[in-house]
Amino acid sequence: MTRMNEKRRGEAAHIGDILADRNIELVGADAFTRHGFTQVPNPILKSKRISPGAKLAYTALLSYAWNCNYCYPGQQRMGDDIGVTRQTVNEYIKELEKKGYVDVKRRGQGRSNFYTIHIPKDDVVGPET
């Protein structure tokens, strides 16, 4: 069964498998692109439902989860990576969670949270609040 057939049937697929069918070719990789890049789903990029900061946090989560279907970065690390404070990352994550773009499983004090990222099919993923 091809990856496209899996997607059409609604089966869960690894993000790398989903994007492999519609990837791009990099020509002349430079110092920035040779270390990888992250593709953002257009419904996230163009969403009017979330702030630019929440879009950036979502993109960072995708970057961390690239090799598997889950991720659990620390909020301090994410803040350092995207140039904001840990408290601001927490606000962005709460916004994404409220809108249904991510699920957060708290793993206990001193441990990073476990994030499940929802790849939207359109701009309406979670509740319209």
Disulfide bonds with the S-S distance in Angstrom:
none
